[in-house]
Protein backbone atom coordinates (compact mmCIF):
# COMPACT_ATOMS: atom_id res chain seq x y z
CA UNK A 1 0.00 0.00 0.00
CA UNK A 2 1.33 3.49 -0.80
CA UNK A 3 0.40 6.92 0.49
CA UNK A 4 -2.14 9.16 -1.13
CA UNK A 5 -2.31 12.00 1.39
CA UNK A 6 -0.36 15.24 1.66
CA UNK A 7 2.24 16.39 4.16
CA UNK A 8 -0.36 18.58 5.87
CA UNK A 9 -2.10 15.41 7.05
CA UNK A 10 0.71 14.84 9.52
CA UNK A 11 1.73 18.46 9.93
CA UNK A 12 -1.44 20.48 10.60
CA UNK A 13 -1.67 24.22 11.21
CA UNK A 14 -0.25 24.11 14.72
CA UNK A 15 3.06 24.12 16.49
CA UNK A 16 3.43 20.37 16.88
CA UNK A 17 2.71 17.39 14.64
CA UNK A 18 1.93 14.12 16.39
CA UNK A 19 4.26 11.16 15.92
CA UNK A 20 1.29 8.77 15.89
CA UNK A 21 -2.03 9.28 14.15
CA UNK A 22 -4.93 7.28 12.76
CA UNK A 23 -3.20 7.39 9.36
CA UNK A 24 -0.01 5.66 10.56
CA UNK A 25 -0.76 2.44 8.74
CA UNK A 26 -1.16 4.29 5.45
CA UNK A 27 2.39 5.62 5.20
CA UNK A 28 4.11 2.23 5.21
CA UNK A 29 4.39 0.03 2.18
CA UNK A 30 6.05 -3.40 2.26
CA UNK A 31 9.71 -3.25 3.26
CA UNK A 32 9.44 0.24 4.81
CA UNK A 33 9.20 1.86 1.38
CA UNK A 34 7.93 5.25 2.49
CA UNK A 35 7.17 8.13 0.18
CA UNK A 36 4.47 9.82 -1.87
CA UNK A 37 6.69 11.99 -4.09
CA UNK A 38 6.29 11.51 -7.84
CA UNK A 39 9.90 10.33 -8.28
CA UNK A 40 9.58 7.66 -5.59
CA UNK A 41 6.16 6.53 -6.76
CA UNK A 42 7.70 6.02 -10.21
CA UNK A 43 10.27 3.71 -8.60
CA UNK A 44 7.54 1.72 -6.82
CA UNK A 45 5.66 1.39 -10.10
CA UNK A 46 8.74 -0.10 -11.79
CA UNK A 47 9.19 -2.49 -8.86
CA UNK A 48 5.60 -3.65 -9.22
CA UNK A 49 6.04 -4.19 -12.98
CA UNK A 50 9.29 -6.17 -12.84
CA UNK A 51 8.79 -8.15 -9.61
CA UNK A 52 6.60 -10.95 -11.09
CA UNK A 53 9.18 -11.65 -13.81
CA UNK A 54 12.54 -13.40 -13.50
CA UNK A 55 14.42 -10.62 -15.30
CA UNK A 56 17.74 -9.31 -14.00
CA UNK A 57 17.37 -5.91 -12.31
CA UNK A 58 20.08 -3.27 -11.93
CA UNK A 59 19.39 -0.78 -9.12
CA UNK A 60 21.39 2.43 -9.34
CA UNK A 61 21.49 5.26 -6.87
CA UNK A 62 23.64 7.21 -4.45
CA UNK A 63 24.81 5.60 -1.25
CA UNK A 64 22.11 5.50 1.43
CA UNK A 65 19.11 5.68 -0.92
CA UNK A 66 17.77 2.25 0.04
CA UNK A 67 18.89 -0.05 -2.77
CA UNK A 68 18.68 -3.17 -0.60
CA UNK A 69 15.12 -2.30 0.46
CA UNK A 70 14.13 -2.09 -3.20
CA UNK A 71 15.79 -5.45 -3.89
CA UNK A 72 13.89 -7.03 -1.01
CA UNK A 73 10.64 -5.50 -2.26
CA UNK A 74 11.24 -7.07 -5.69
CA UNK A 75 11.81 -10.44 -4.03
CA UNK A 76 8.76 -10.14 -1.75
CA UNK A 77 6.46 -9.28 -4.65
CA UNK A 78 7.73 -12.13 -6.84
CA UNK A 79 6.80 -15.79 -7.09
CA UNK A 80 10.09 -16.53 -5.29
CA UNK A 81 9.02 -14.80 -2.08
CA UNK A 82 9.00 -18.04 -0.06
CA UNK A 83 12.50 -19.00 -1.28
CA UNK A 84 15.78 -17.56 0.09
CA UNK A 85 16.83 -13.95 -0.38
CA UNK A 86 20.64 -14.11 -0.31
CA UNK A 87 22.75 -10.97 -0.38
CA UNK A 88 26.45 -10.32 -0.93
CA UNK A 89 28.38 -7.06 -0.85
CA UNK A 90 31.05 -7.35 -3.54
CA UNK A 91 33.08 -4.54 -1.95
CA UNK A 92 33.16 -6.09 1.53
CA UNK A 93 34.85 -9.39 0.63
CA UNK A 94 38.56 -9.69 -0.27
CA UNK A 95 39.08 -10.24 -4.00
CA UNK A 96 40.81 -13.61 -3.50
CA UNK A 97 37.78 -14.95 -1.60
CA UNK A 98 35.04 -13.65 -3.88
CA UNK A 99 35.01 -16.62 -6.25
CA UNK A 100 34.59 -19.05 -3.37
CA UNK A 101 31.87 -16.85 -1.83
CA UNK A 102 29.95 -16.76 -5.10
CA UNK A 103 30.37 -20.32 -6.32
CA UNK A 104 31.66 -22.33 -3.35
CA UNK A 105 34.68 -24.63 -3.30
CA UNK A 106 35.60 -28.29 -3.09
CA UNK A 107 37.55 -29.83 -0.23
CA UNK A 108 41.24 -29.28 -0.91
CA UNK A 109 40.67 -26.63 -3.59
CA UNK A 110 43.13 -24.36 -1.79
CA UNK A 111 45.04 -24.22 1.47
CA UNK A 112 42.54 -24.20 4.33
CA UNK A 113 39.67 -25.67 2.29
CA UNK A 114 39.01 -28.60 4.63
CA UNK A 115 35.36 -29.10 3.69
CA UNK A 116 33.15 -28.63 0.64
CA UNK A 117 31.33 -25.28 0.80
CA UNK A 118 28.29 -23.96 -1.05
CA UNK A 119 28.48 -20.47 -2.54
CA UNK A 120 25.84 -17.75 -2.62
CA UNK A 121 24.46 -18.89 -5.97
CA UNK A 122 23.72 -22.37 -4.67
CA UNK A 123 22.27 -20.98 -1.42
CA UNK A 124 19.94 -18.76 -3.48
CA UNK A 125 18.59 -21.66 -5.59
CA UNK A 126 14.91 -21.00 -6.45
CA UNK A 127 15.24 -17.60 -4.80
CA UNK A 128 16.91 -14.22 -5.32
CA UNK A 129 20.58 -13.26 -5.12
CA UNK A 130 21.24 -9.60 -4.36
CA UNK A 131 24.73 -8.49 -5.47
CA UNK A 132 25.42 -5.13 -3.88
CA UNK A 133 28.27 -2.87 -5.06
CA UNK A 134 28.53 -4.88 -8.30
CA UNK A 135 30.94 -2.28 -9.68
CA UNK A 136 33.60 -3.60 -7.28
CA UNK A 137 33.53 -7.12 -8.74
CA UNK A 138 37.07 -7.87 -10.03
CA UNK A 139 37.50 -8.07 -13.80
CA UNK A 140 38.74 -11.67 -13.68
CA UNK A 141 35.49 -12.81 -12.03
CA UNK A 142 33.14 -10.97 -14.35
CA UNK A 143 33.18 -13.61 -17.16
CA UNK A 144 32.18 -16.28 -14.62
CA UNK A 145 29.27 -14.18 -13.41
CA UNK A 146 28.25 -13.57 -17.03
CA UNK A 147 28.21 -17.32 -17.64
CA UNK A 148 25.87 -17.94 -14.69
CA UNK A 149 23.52 -15.20 -15.86
CA UNK A 150 23.40 -16.61 -19.39
CA UNK A 151 23.45 -20.36 -18.73
CA UNK A 152 22.25 -20.65 -15.11
CA UNK A 153 25.15 -22.95 -14.25
CA UNK A 154 28.55 -22.65 -12.58
CA UNK A 155 31.45 -24.73 -11.29
CA UNK A 156 32.71 -24.79 -7.73
CA UNK A 157 36.31 -23.73 -7.19
CA UNK A 158 38.41 -26.87 -7.61
CA UNK A 159 35.75 -28.78 -9.55
CA UNK A 160 35.03 -29.22 -13.23
CA UNK A 161 31.47 -30.44 -12.73
CA UNK A 162 28.80 -27.87 -13.71
CA UNK A 163 26.00 -27.21 -11.23
CA UNK A 164 22.61 -26.02 -12.50
CA UNK A 165 20.78 -23.35 -10.49
CA UNK A 166 17.57 -21.36 -10.77
CA UNK A 167 18.43 -17.92 -9.39
CA UNK A 168 17.03 -14.46 -10.01
CA UNK A 169 19.80 -11.83 -9.78
CA UNK A 170 19.28 -8.27 -8.59
CA UNK A 171 22.41 -6.10 -8.67
CA UNK A 172 23.03 -2.65 -7.23
CA UNK A 173 25.68 0.03 -7.50
CA UNK A 174 26.35 3.66 -6.66
CA UNK A 175 28.92 3.89 -9.46
CA UNK A 176 28.48 4.89 -13.10
CA UNK A 177 28.94 1.48 -14.70
CA UNK A 178 28.80 2.81 -18.25
CA UNK A 179 31.70 5.14 -17.47
CA UNK A 180 33.57 2.19 -15.98
CA UNK A 181 32.94 0.26 -19.20
CA UNK A 182 34.41 3.12 -21.23
CA UNK A 183 37.43 3.20 -18.88
CA UNK A 184 37.84 -0.61 -19.22
CA UNK A 185 37.16 -1.15 -15.52
CA UNK A 186 33.97 -3.14 -16.17
CA UNK A 187 33.13 -5.60 -18.95
CA UNK A 188 30.69 -4.26 -21.53
CA UNK A 189 29.03 -7.65 -22.08
CA UNK A 190 28.36 -8.05 -18.34
CA UNK A 191 27.03 -4.49 -18.09
CA UNK A 192 24.47 -5.05 -20.85
CA UNK A 193 23.50 -8.41 -19.32
CA UNK A 194 22.89 -6.78 -15.92
CA UNK A 195 21.15 -3.70 -17.30
CA UNK A 196 18.05 -5.58 -18.48
CA UNK A 197 15.67 -3.61 -16.28
CA UNK A 198 17.28 -0.55 -14.66
CA UNK A 199 15.80 1.17 -11.62
CA UNK A 200 17.28 4.54 -10.63
CA UNK A 201 16.64 5.67 -7.05
CA UNK A 202 16.28 9.43 -6.55
CA UNK A 203 18.43 11.08 -3.87
CA UNK A 204 16.61 12.33 -0.77
CA UNK A 205 17.25 15.97 -1.73
CA UNK A 206 14.99 15.41 -4.76
CA UNK A 207 12.11 14.08 -2.66
CA UNK A 208 12.02 16.56 0.21
CA UNK A 209 8.24 16.14 0.50
CA UNK A 210 8.80 12.60 1.80
CA UNK A 211 11.04 13.75 4.67
CA UNK A 212 8.22 14.37 7.21
CA UNK A 213 6.90 10.84 6.69
CA UNK A 214 10.37 9.34 7.00
CA UNK A 215 11.12 11.37 10.12
CA UNK A 216 7.89 10.31 11.80
CA UNK A 217 8.56 6.66 10.92
CA UNK A 218 12.11 6.74 12.34
CA UNK A 219 11.07 8.69 15.45
CA UNK A 220 8.40 6.10 16.18
CA UNK A 221 10.85 3.26 15.52
CA UNK A 222 13.61 4.54 17.80
CA UNK A 223 11.34 5.85 20.54
CA UNK A 224 10.01 2.31 20.88
CA UNK A 225 13.44 0.68 20.66
CA UNK A 226 15.01 3.11 23.13
CA UNK A 227 11.92 3.20 25.38
CA UNK A 228 11.43 6.93 24.94
CA UNK A 229 8.03 8.63 25.13
CA UNK A 230 8.38 10.93 22.11
CA UNK A 231 4.90 12.10 21.07
CA UNK A 232 5.39 15.31 19.06
CA UNK A 233 7.59 16.67 16.27
CA UNK A 234 7.78 20.52 16.05
CA UNK A 235 7.00 22.04 12.67
CA UNK A 236 10.22 24.07 12.72
CA UNK A 237 12.25 20.87 13.14
CA UNK A 238 10.62 19.33 10.08
CA UNK A 239 11.28 22.56 8.18
CA UNK A 240 14.99 22.42 9.00
CA UNK A 241 15.22 18.80 7.91
CA UNK A 242 13.37 19.50 4.65
CA UNK A 243 15.82 22.28 3.75
CA UNK A 244 18.96 20.18 4.34
CA UNK A 245 20.51 18.56 1.23
CA UNK A 246 21.24 15.10 2.80
CA UNK A 247 24.46 13.98 1.08
CA UNK A 248 24.12 10.66 2.96
CA UNK A 249 20.46 10.33 1.92
CA UNK A 250 18.04 8.20 3.96
CA UNK A 251 20.81 6.47 5.90
CA UNK A 252 22.05 9.85 7.13
CA UNK A 253 18.50 10.89 8.10
CA UNK A 254 17.94 7.63 9.97
CA UNK A 255 21.19 7.98 11.91
CA UNK A 256 20.41 11.59 12.82
CA UNK A 257 16.95 10.65 14.12
CA UNK A 258 18.42 7.81 16.17
CA UNK A 259 21.01 10.15 17.72
CA UNK A 260 18.34 12.76 18.48
CA UNK A 261 16.07 10.12 20.03
CA UNK A 262 18.88 9.01 22.35
CA UNK A 263 19.35 12.61 23.52
CA UNK A 264 15.63 13.37 23.81
CA UNK A 265 14.52 13.87 27.44
CA UNK A 266 10.87 14.80 27.00
CA UNK A 267 7.92 14.02 24.76
CA UNK A 268 8.94 16.47 22.00
CA UNK A 269 11.45 15.59 19.32
CA UNK A 270 14.36 18.00 18.78
CA UNK A 271 17.65 18.01 16.89
CA UNK A 272 21.02 19.69 17.21
CA UNK A 273 21.14 21.88 14.09
CA UNK A 274 24.92 22.25 14.33
CA UNK A 275 25.23 18.62 13.19
CA UNK A 276 23.61 19.53 9.86
CA UNK A 277 25.96 22.46 9.36
CA UNK A 278 29.12 20.40 9.57
CA UNK A 279 30.97 20.00 6.30
CA UNK A 280 33.28 17.18 5.29
CA UNK A 281 36.62 18.88 4.56
CA UNK A 282 37.49 18.81 0.88
CA UNK A 283 41.05 18.53 -0.39
CA UNK A 284 42.11 21.31 -2.74
CA UNK A 285 43.42 18.70 -5.18
CA UNK A 286 41.54 15.44 -4.72
CA UNK A 287 44.05 12.62 -5.03
CA UNK A 288 43.50 9.80 -7.50
CA UNK A 289 43.66 6.45 -5.67
CA UNK A 290 47.22 5.10 -5.78
CA UNK A 291 46.15 1.75 -7.25
CA UNK A 292 44.46 3.45 -10.20
CA UNK A 293 47.50 5.69 -10.76
CA UNK A 294 49.82 2.69 -10.94
CA UNK A 295 47.45 0.74 -13.20
CA UNK A 296 47.02 3.67 -15.58
CA UNK A 297 50.76 4.26 -15.78
CA UNK A 298 51.42 0.54 -16.34
CA UNK A 299 48.82 0.47 -19.12
CA UNK A 300 50.49 3.48 -20.83
CA UNK A 301 53.92 1.82 -20.74
CA UNK A 302 52.66 -1.53 -22.08
CA UNK A 303 50.57 0.08 -24.84
CA UNK A 304 53.54 2.22 -25.89
CA UNK A 305 55.72 -0.90 -26.15
CA UNK A 306 53.02 -2.78 -28.10
CA UNK A 307 52.62 0.16 -30.48
CA UNK A 308 56.38 0.30 -31.11
CA UNK A 309 56.50 -3.49 -31.67
CA UNK A 310 53.34 -3.49 -33.83
CA UNK A 311 51.46 -5.68 -31.33
CA UNK A 312 54.14 -8.37 -31.18
CA UNK A 313 54.59 -9.74 -27.64
CA UNK A 314 57.15 -12.56 -27.92
CA UNK A 315 60.51 -12.82 -29.65
CA UNK A 316 63.61 -10.63 -29.65
CA UNK A 317 61.68 -7.79 -31.29
CA UNK A 318 58.59 -8.21 -29.13
CA UNK A 319 57.22 -5.97 -26.38
CA UNK A 320 58.22 -8.39 -23.60
CA UNK A 321 61.89 -8.20 -24.61
CA UNK A 322 61.66 -4.43 -24.95
CA UNK A 323 60.23 -4.12 -21.42
CA UNK A 324 62.66 -6.68 -20.02
CA UNK A 325 60.01 -9.00 -18.56
CA UNK A 326 59.02 -12.62 -19.33
CA UNK A 327 56.39 -13.09 -22.01
CA UNK A 328 54.07 -14.87 -19.55
CA UNK A 329 54.23 -11.89 -17.22
CA UNK A 330 53.37 -9.48 -20.01
CA UNK A 331 50.50 -11.68 -21.22
CA UNK A 332 49.12 -11.72 -17.66
CA UNK A 333 49.35 -7.94 -17.36
CA UNK A 334 47.69 -7.46 -20.77
CA UNK A 335 44.79 -9.67 -19.64
CA UNK A 336 44.45 -8.02 -16.21
CA UNK A 337 44.53 -4.49 -17.68
CA UNK A 338 42.11 -5.51 -20.46
CA UNK A 339 44.49 -4.27 -23.18
CA UNK A 340 43.57 -5.12 -26.77
CA UNK A 341 46.93 -6.07 -28.30
CA UNK A 342 45.28 -6.83 -31.65
CA UNK A 343 44.56 -3.14 -32.00
CA UNK A 344 48.28 -2.48 -32.45
CA UNK A 345 48.62 -5.26 -35.01
CA UNK A 346 45.74 -3.76 -36.98
CA UNK A 347 47.42 -0.36 -36.71
CA UNK A 348 50.62 -1.86 -38.16
CA UNK A 349 48.67 -3.30 -41.10
CA UNK A 350 46.98 0.07 -41.64
CA UNK A 351 50.34 1.87 -41.71
CA UNK A 352 51.68 -0.72 -44.16
CA UNK A 353 48.68 -0.16 -46.41
CA UNK A 354 49.36 3.59 -46.36
CA UNK A 355 52.96 3.01 -47.39
CA UNK A 356 51.94 1.15 -50.54
CA UNK A 357 49.05 3.49 -51.29
CA UNK A 358 49.41 6.31 -53.77
CA UNK A 359 47.72 8.56 -51.22
CA UNK A 360 50.35 8.01 -48.55
CA UNK A 361 52.39 11.17 -49.32
CA UNK A 362 49.31 13.37 -49.27
CA UNK A 363 48.09 11.91 -45.96
CA UNK A 364 51.52 12.24 -44.38
CA UNK A 365 51.74 15.84 -45.53
CA UNK A 366 48.44 16.74 -43.97
CA UNK A 367 49.40 15.09 -40.68
CA UNK A 368 46.32 12.87 -40.63
CA UNK A 369 46.39 9.90 -38.24
CA UNK A 370 44.16 6.88 -37.88
CA UNK A 371 41.92 6.57 -34.85
CA UNK A 372 40.63 3.33 -33.33
C-alpha positions in Angstrom: 0.0 0.0 0.0 1.3 3.5 -0.8 0.4 6.9 0.5 -2.1 9.2 -1.1 -2.3 12.0 1.4 -0.4 15.2 1.7 2.2 16.4 4.2 -0.4 18.6 5.9 -2.1 15.4 7.1 0.7 14.8 9.5 1.7 18.5 9.9 -1.4 20.5 10.6 -1.7 24.2 11.2 -0.3 24.1 14.7 3.1 24.1 16.5 3.4 20.4 16.9 2.7 17.4 14.6 1.9 14.1 16.4 4.3 11.2 15.9 1.3 8.8 15.9 -2.0 9.3 14.1 -4.9 7.3 12.8 -3.2 7.4 9.4 0.0 5.7 10.6 -0.8 2.4 8.7 -1.2 4.3 5.5 2.4 5.6 5.2 4.1 2.2 5.2 4.4 0.0 2.2 6.0 -3.4 2.3 9.7 -3.2 3.3 9.4 0.2 4.8 9.2 1.9 1.4 7.9 5.2 2.5 7.2 8.1 0.2 4.5 9.8 -1.9 6.7 12.0 -4.1 6.3 11.5 -7.8 9.9 10.3 -8.3 9.6 7.7 -5.6 6.2 6.5 -6.8 7.7 6.0 -10.2 10.3 3.7 -8.6 7.5 1.7 -6.8 5.7 1.4 -10.1 8.7 -0.1 -11.8 9.2 -2.5 -8.9 5.6 -3.7 -9.2 6.0 -4.2 -13.0 9.3 -6.2 -12.8 8.8 -8.1 -9.6 6.6 -11.0 -11.1 9.2 -11.7 -13.8 12.5 -13.4 -13.5 14.4 -10.6 -15.3 17.7 -9.3 -14.0 17.4 -5.9 -12.3 20.1 -3.3 -11.9 19.4 -0.8 -9.1 21.4 2.4 -9.3 21.5 5.3 -6.9 23.6 7.2 -4.4 24.8 5.6 -1.2 22.1 5.5 1.4 19.1 5.7 -0.9 17.8 2.3 0.0 18.9 -0.1 -2.8 18.7 -3.2 -0.6 15.1 -2.3 0.5 14.1 -2.1 -3.2 15.8 -5.4 -3.9 13.9 -7.0 -1.0 10.6 -5.5 -2.3 11.2 -7.1 -5.7 11.8 -10.4 -4.0 8.8 -10.1 -1.7 6.5 -9.3 -4.6 7.7 -12.1 -6.8 6.8 -15.8 -7.1 10.1 -16.5 -5.3 9.0 -14.8 -2.1 9.0 -18.0 -0.1 12.5 -19.0 -1.3 15.8 -17.6 0.1 16.8 -14.0 -0.4 20.6 -14.1 -0.3 22.7 -11.0 -0.4 26.4 -10.3 -0.9 28.4 -7.1 -0.9 31.1 -7.3 -3.5 33.1 -4.5 -1.9 33.2 -6.1 1.5 34.8 -9.4 0.6 38.6 -9.7 -0.3 39.1 -10.2 -4.0 40.8 -13.6 -3.5 37.8 -14.9 -1.6 35.0 -13.6 -3.9 35.0 -16.6 -6.3 34.6 -19.1 -3.4 31.9 -16.9 -1.8 29.9 -16.8 -5.1 30.4 -20.3 -6.3 31.7 -22.3 -3.4 34.7 -24.6 -3.3 35.6 -28.3 -3.1 37.5 -29.8 -0.2 41.2 -29.3 -0.9 40.7 -26.6 -3.6 43.1 -24.4 -1.8 45.0 -24.2 1.5 42.5 -24.2 4.3 39.7 -25.7 2.3 39.0 -28.6 4.6 35.4 -29.1 3.7 33.1 -28.6 0.6 31.3 -25.3 0.8 28.3 -24.0 -1.1 28.5 -20.5 -2.5 25.8 -17.7 -2.6 24.5 -18.9 -6.0 23.7 -22.4 -4.7 22.3 -21.0 -1.4 19.9 -18.8 -3.5 18.6 -21.7 -5.6 14.9 -21.0 -6.5 15.2 -17.6 -4.8 16.9 -14.2 -5.3 20.6 -13.3 -5.1 21.2 -9.6 -4.4 24.7 -8.5 -5.5 25.4 -5.1 -3.9 28.3 -2.9 -5.1 28.5 -4.9 -8.3 30.9 -2.3 -9.7 33.6 -3.6 -7.3 33.5 -7.1 -8.7 37.1 -7.9 -10.0 37.5 -8.1 -13.8 38.7 -11.7 -13.7 35.5 -12.8 -12.0 33.1 -11.0 -14.4 33.2 -13.6 -17.2 32.2 -16.3 -14.6 29.3 -14.2 -13.4 28.2 -13.6 -17.0 28.2 -17.3 -17.6 25.9 -17.9 -14.7 23.5 -15.2 -15.9 23.4 -16.6 -19.4 23.5 -20.4 -18.7 22.2 -20.7 -15.1 25.2 -22.9 -14.3 28.6 -22.7 -12.6 31.4 -24.7 -11.3 32.7 -24.8 -7.7 36.3 -23.7 -7.2 38.4 -26.9 -7.6 35.7 -28.8 -9.5 35.0 -29.2 -13.2 31.5 -30.4 -12.7 28.8 -27.9 -13.7 26.0 -27.2 -11.2 22.6 -26.0 -12.5 20.8 -23.3 -10.5 17.6 -21.4 -10.8 18.4 -17.9 -9.4 17.0 -14.5 -10.0 19.8 -11.8 -9.8 19.3 -8.3 -8.6 22.4 -6.1 -8.7 23.0 -2.7 -7.2 25.7 0.0 -7.5 26.4 3.7 -6.7 28.9 3.9 -9.5 28.5 4.9 -13.1 28.9 1.5 -14.7 28.8 2.8 -18.2 31.7 5.1 -17.5 33.6 2.2 -16.0 32.9 0.3 -19.2 34.4 3.1 -21.2 37.4 3.2 -18.9 37.8 -0.6 -19.2 37.2 -1.1 -15.5 34.0 -3.1 -16.2 33.1 -5.6 -19.0 30.7 -4.3 -21.5 29.0 -7.6 -22.1 28.4 -8.0 -18.3 27.0 -4.5 -18.1 24.5 -5.1 -20.9 23.5 -8.4 -19.3 22.9 -6.8 -15.9 21.2 -3.7 -17.3 18.1 -5.6 -18.5 15.7 -3.6 -16.3 17.3 -0.5 -14.7 15.8 1.2 -11.6 17.3 4.5 -10.6 16.6 5.7 -7.1 16.3 9.4 -6.5 18.4 11.1 -3.9 16.6 12.3 -0.8 17.2 16.0 -1.7 15.0 15.4 -4.8 12.1 14.1 -2.7 12.0 16.6 0.2 8.2 16.1 0.5 8.8 12.6 1.8 11.0 13.7 4.7 8.2 14.4 7.2 6.9 10.8 6.7 10.4 9.3 7.0 11.1 11.4 10.1 7.9 10.3 11.8 8.6 6.7 10.9 12.1 6.7 12.3 11.1 8.7 15.4 8.4 6.1 16.2 10.8 3.3 15.5 13.6 4.5 17.8 11.3 5.9 20.5 10.0 2.3 20.9 13.4 0.7 20.7 15.0 3.1 23.1 11.9 3.2 25.4 11.4 6.9 24.9 8.0 8.6 25.1 8.4 10.9 22.1 4.9 12.1 21.1 5.4 15.3 19.1 7.6 16.7 16.3 7.8 20.5 16.0 7.0 22.0 12.7 10.2 24.1 12.7 12.3 20.9 13.1 10.6 19.3 10.1 11.3 22.6 8.2 15.0 22.4 9.0 15.2 18.8 7.9 13.4 19.5 4.6 15.8 22.3 3.7 19.0 20.2 4.3 20.5 18.6 1.2 21.2 15.1 2.8 24.5 14.0 1.1 24.1 10.7 3.0 20.5 10.3 1.9 18.0 8.2 4.0 20.8 6.5 5.9 22.0 9.9 7.1 18.5 10.9 8.1 17.9 7.6 10.0 21.2 8.0 11.9 20.4 11.6 12.8 17.0 10.7 14.1 18.4 7.8 16.2 21.0 10.2 17.7 18.3 12.8 18.5 16.1 10.1 20.0 18.9 9.0 22.3 19.4 12.6 23.5 15.6 13.4 23.8 14.5 13.9 27.4 10.9 14.8 27.0 7.9 14.0 24.8 8.9 16.5 22.0 11.4 15.6 19.3 14.4 18.0 18.8 17.6 18.0 16.9 21.0 19.7 17.2 21.1 21.9 14.1 24.9 22.2 14.3 25.2 18.6 13.2 23.6 19.5 9.9 26.0 22.5 9.4 29.1 20.4 9.6 31.0 20.0 6.3 33.3 17.2 5.3 36.6 18.9 4.6 37.5 18.8 0.9 41.1 18.5 -0.4 42.1 21.3 -2.7 43.4 18.7 -5.2 41.5 15.4 -4.7 44.1 12.6 -5.0 43.5 9.8 -7.5 43.7 6.5 -5.7 47.2 5.1 -5.8 46.1 1.7 -7.3 44.5 3.5 -10.2 47.5 5.7 -10.8 49.8 2.7 -10.9 47.4 0.7 -13.2 47.0 3.7 -15.6 50.8 4.3 -15.8 51.4 0.5 -16.3 48.8 0.5 -19.1 50.5 3.5 -20.8 53.9 1.8 -20.7 52.7 -1.5 -22.1 50.6 0.1 -24.8 53.5 2.2 -25.9 55.7 -0.9 -26.1 53.0 -2.8 -28.1 52.6 0.2 -30.5 56.4 0.3 -31.1 56.5 -3.5 -31.7 53.3 -3.5 -33.8 51.5 -5.7 -31.3 54.1 -8.4 -31.2 54.6 -9.7 -27.6 57.1 -12.6 -27.9 60.5 -12.8 -29.7 63.6 -10.6 -29.6 61.7 -7.8 -31.3 58.6 -8.2 -29.1 57.2 -6.0 -26.4 58.2 -8.4 -23.6 61.9 -8.2 -24.6 61.7 -4.4 -24.9 60.2 -4.1 -21.4 62.7 -6.7 -20.0 60.0 -9.0 -18.6 59.0 -12.6 -19.3 56.4 -13.1 -22.0 54.1 -14.9 -19.5 54.2 -11.9 -17.2 53.4 -9.5 -20.0 50.5 -11.7 -21.2 49.1 -11.7 -17.7 49.4 -7.9 -17.4 47.7 -7.5 -20.8 44.8 -9.7 -19.6 44.4 -8.0 -16.2 44.5 -4.5 -17.7 42.1 -5.5 -20.5 44.5 -4.3 -23.2 43.6 -5.1 -26.8 46.9 -6.1 -28.3 45.3 -6.8 -31.7 44.6 -3.1 -32.0 48.3 -2.5 -32.5 48.6 -5.3 -35.0 45.7 -3.8 -37.0 47.4 -0.4 -36.7 50.6 -1.9 -38.2 48.7 -3.3 -41.1 47.0 0.1 -41.6 50.3 1.9 -41.7 51.7 -0.7 -44.2 48.7 -0.2 -46.4 49.4 3.6 -46.4 53.0 3.0 -47.4 51.9 1.1 -50.5 49.0 3.5 -51.3 49.4 6.3 -53.8 47.7 8.6 -51.2 50.4 8.0 -48.5 52.4 11.2 -49.3 49.3 13.4 -49.3 48.1 11.9 -46.0 51.5 12.2 -44.4 51.7 15.8 -45.5 48.4 16.7 -44.0 49.4 15.1 -40.7 46.3 12.9 -40.6 46.4 9.9 -38.2 44.2 6.9 -37.9 41.9 6.6 -34.8 40.6 3.3 -33.3 
